[in-house]
Amino acid sequence: MKAMFYALFSLIVLLAGVIGALAGIGGGVIIRPALDAFGYFENPSITNTISSFCVLFVALTSIAKRFFSKTKIPNYKTAVFLGIGAAIGGVVGQILFGLMKAHSDKSLLIIVQSAILIAFLIFVFIYMTFLNPKGVYLHVKSPLMMIFIGFVLGVVSAFLGIGGGPINVAVLAFFFAMPIKESSVNSLIIIIFAQVAKILYSLCDGNMLELFAFSSLAAQDQTWWIYLLVLIPMAIIGSLIGTYLNKKLPGKVISILYIATLFVIMGINAYNIVAQVLILS
């Protein structure tokens, strides 16, 4: 049975890595809801942590691949300013996640996270499908405004444990008029800043270290770190494939995959809400 979950979760992370690097989604928006849907881990911090590390390695691999191949990243300075704000917001989002976890049970936490994510993705879908093609966007130039926008993105991504990729791509398109291929790459830079800050904060406040205190975990959760060691390489492989496809595929195809992924993610989160409501009732 455990071997089946290793294989299943590996496939999920591989596909998430491909889509994450290809469309700038990062992968966490797929990984965390998918792991929640199986209900394998008792502690919600475990799925959050696995998702954060996998997302970070997807983004790092993709950006490193571009760096070593000397592929130019347009408007990367904008992404850096957004990343600085996202790093600060990532810490705040992790604090909010800790407070929510401390004052609610696992089912309620999943319901809240899933509902918020669906709401954001609906707005993202409306904008990217109907408004962006009509040229509805801004041209923000202020570094302070960039940092503030990044801060909001960081709070959302850290609290939801998703990396924030789909939201990042839409924000880059709306506030900075970036085309899909450009925003997908810059989204990964923002994800790196936010996830590094979130992970470092979790290490400093002891929340992540508590996951290695196996005596306090349910029996099913005590091998979670083995899953982490297995899934990170799958995230890296998926990222390499997605980075390659991002260079080869036209922007229109990437846009279609991006929108299709939004629907899949919303479907998974809707299932999670229904499943957890039935548990609570």
PyMOL commands that set and color helices and strands:
alter all, ss='L'
color gray80, all
select helices_A, chain A and resi 2-23+28-38+44-68+76-102+106-134+143-160+165-176+180-204+207-210+214-216+219-221+224-248+251-280
alter helices_A, ss='H'
color red, helices_A
deselect
rebuild
show_as cartoon
